[in-house]
Amino acid sequence: MNKTERMLAIVIELQRKGILRAEDLAGRFETSVRTIYRDMQALSEMGVPVAGATGVGYSLMEGYFLPPVSFTPEEAMALLVGADFVELLLDSGYGSSARSSQEKIEAILPESVRGETARLRSVIRLMNDRTACMRVAEKAAFEQLRRAILQKRKVRFRYSKSLAEPDETRHSERTADPYGLVFSQGAWMLVAFCGLRRNLRHFRLSRMKELDVLEQSYDVLPGFDLRNRRPADDRDLIVRMRVDPAVADLVEGSDNYYMESFEPMEEGWLATFRVRRIEDLLPWTLGWGAAVSVLEPESLRERIRAEIEAMRKRY
């Protein structure tokens, strides 16, 4: 990065983050603090209103905005495809904003960049396939929760959770303080302070019914940071299966969330999984028929045998 590029990047960083120390900028751009001092002096001489306070850092004077910058085809491509993802996966409000932002980005692109970007986009397609369609029912809840989070209003909903026994589900009514929405393990989840459990919990949107936004407001717990929040991983049950070579590529490419490793063994391949309960893998395992056999645990082997016997009686 040359000096001109670095100074432009410094202004963008200050515009994004407000106040930054010279040490922070030096670390960000992998240069010396003395070089940052010289860059700040050069920016001031160029008319950029940079303010510096000893012991605090540098900032841009209020009201200053960097003029629009040009995009490379790859940068424009990233923004436009990102907007495609937003339109596909989020609610209608964000979908409309995504389309509007695409139009604005395309309008400011030079003709040469616009043509190259259109060529790049023509080779990438986001399909509204069955997986995405299954999330359509969640979009209304997503929009309600998004607004409730911004307004800091409590929500009430009925929540269903599968239990250890097959075909057994527990339903409960929850009142919660919604803190944020995260996409994890292939599903949208609400991070909220649960009034019933008196602690932070993760709720799958697909399991929420009868959602209401209440008039009551709430305060976020001190120190909460959604960026550092991760769902607890309680998958402590190990499952191992032998996979026939004829379907090894298909099994490995199935993108099973629970799969930890896939390695060769005598007479096939060894697939290792980590799950919360054996039911997490029961339908998936049965779907491969005799091409996949469970080595352990014995409890899953027994469940497979019971299912096969039940199917045999039915047919």
Salt bridges, closest charged atoms under 4 A:
GLU13 OE2 - ARG16 NH1 2.49
GLU13 OE1 - LYS17 NZ 3.60
GLU13 OE1 - ARG28 NE 3.90
ASP24 OD1 - ARG21 NH2 2.98
ASP39 OD2 - ARG6 NE 2.57
ASP84 OD2 - ARG121 NH2 2.90
GLU87 OE2 - ARG99 NH1 2.83
ASP91 OD2 - ARG146 NE 3.05
GLU106 OE2 - ARG121 NH1 3.22
GLU111 OE1 - ARG114 NH1 2.67
GLU116 OE2 - ARG119 NH2 2.90
GLU143 OE2 - ARG147 NH2 3.06
ASP177 OD1 - LYS154 NZ 2.63
GLU215 OE2 - ARG153 NH2 3.14
ASP225 OD1 - ARG227 NE 3.23
ASP233 OD1 - ARG235 NE 2.89
ASP233 OD2 - ARG274 NH2 3.12
ASP234 OD1 - ARG276 NE 2.59
GLU260 OE2 - ARG235 NH1 3.84
GLU260 OE1 - ARG274 NE 3.26
GLU279 OE1 - ARG277 NH1 3.85
GLU279 OE2 - ARG303 NH1 2.64
ASP280 OD1 - ARG277 NE 3.66
GLU296 OE2 - ARG240 NH1 3.00
GLU298 OE1 - ARG301 NE 3.27
GLU298 OE2 - ARG305 NH2 2.70
GLU307 OE2 - ARG303 NH2 3.42
GLU309 OE2 - ARG312 NH2 2.73
